[in-house]
Amino acid sequence: MSDSDFERQGLALLAKIEQQLEHAMHDSGADWDSDLEGTVLRLTFDDDSKMVINLQAPLREVWLASRRGGFHFRFD
């Protein structure tokens, strides 16, 4: 996968995650904040816990960091 393909797919993924979370928040009545800046999506929940999802272009990975730990994902 080229750099531009990874960035295009990664940015689309982050936008889709943010969009789906906004729909879920609306449907459930839950409250959290999301902030998508460039290749980083930051989520802050009611209990002040945080989650960060970001693109790691050199590794072609999507990283998720939460209080449960860190997770790395790749596009197939």
N, C-alpha and C positions, 0 to 999 in steps of 0.2 A: 504494500500500500504506500502510495506516495505521501509526502508531507501535506500537500494540498488536499488529497482525499481524506486523510486522517482528520485534518482540521475541519473540513466540511462536514464529515459524519459526526465528529465530536461535538461541534457547535450545535448541530441539529439535535443530537441526543440531549444535550444540556437544556436546550429550549423546550424540548418535548417533556422532559422530567419536570421542569418548572411549570409548564402548562398543565400537566396531569395533576400535580400537587395542588395547583390553584383550584381545579375542578373538584378534587377530593375535599379540600378545605371548605369550599362552598357547600358541597353536598352533606358533609358531616357536621358542620358547625364548629369544627376545631379551629384553632388559631395558631398560625405561625407566620414567620416572615421569610421571604426568599429574596435573594439579591444575586443577580447574574451579571457579572462584570468580566467581559472578555471570555477567558477559558475557565473561570471559577464560578461555581454556584454555591452560595452560602445559605444554609437554612438555620433558622433559630426557632425553637419550639416554645410552647407555653411555659414549660418548666425550666427555661433558659438553657436547655441542652442545645448543642450545635452539631451540624453535619456539614461537611464540605465535600463537594464533588468537583474534581478538576481534571483537566487534560494534561497528560505528560507526553508531549509530542516526541521528544527524543526516544522514548521507549514505546511509543504508539500504544499507550495505556490510558485508561480512565481510572482515576483513583478516588476512592470514597473513604473519608475519615470520619469516625464517630466515636462515641465513648466506648463502644463495644470493640473498637479496633480499626485497623486499616484493611482495605480490600482493593485489589487490583483487577481490572477487567481489560480484555482485548476484544477488538472486533474480529470476527471470523473471516 
